[in-house]
Amino acid sequence: MTAMSDCCQDMTARLQQARNETAELIEKTSALQRDKEKLQVRRAVLQLFLDRYQLKPEEQEALSGGRPLDSTFFSAFDKVKTVHKECMRLLRTNQQRLGLDIMDEMTALQEEAYERLYKWTRGASKFSCACGHEVVSAPVNVNACSLCASNCCSDNHPRTP
């Protein structure tokens, strides 16, 4: 009988120990789940911030010259202006340094985009006369080349856009 009582007490002690260990494990698991939820919220907030204040790589590529001037370029250009305006909100908070850094970055991207747009516009408005001179805009006298002052661009030799 004492052997059976000792065995029951031993089993009861082991069960209690298992419950204690399981309770600690459950507590740690719950704490990790709470931490995971906090991190997911932070990640979502960070992603919203990046979407609002940063350009995606394809938008940066469109502005920097990796792609032709198309709708992606102009939508990225609009986003740069929007981000620049949004930075004013950051300047009104305690995140002024961050706002200034982002504004600097957007200003540099905007400058690069303006430069690219200027070069494209300049290249699109060039003409060549029959004698081979490149003329940035159409001469006043369409029959005379403004560079060589000759009548090379007469009806026999029309200008080519």
SULKA-V636167 format. One record per pair of residues at least 12 apart in sequence whose ideal C-beta (glycine too) atoms are under 6 Angstrom apart, sorted by the first residue. I is the first residue (numbers start at 1). J is the second residue. If there is no record, write none. Layout:
I,J + I,J
This chain:
52,86 + 53,83 + 53,102 + 59,76 + 62,76 + 63,76 + 63,109 + 63,113 + 65,116 + 69,120 + 77,113 + 80,106 + 80,109 + 80,110 + 83,106 + 84,106 + 87,99 + 87,102 + 87,103 + 127,159 + 127,161 + 128,160 + 129,145 + 129,152 + 129,153 + 129,159 + 130,152 + 130,153 + 130,157 + 131,145 + 131,148 + 131,152 + 133,145 + 133,147
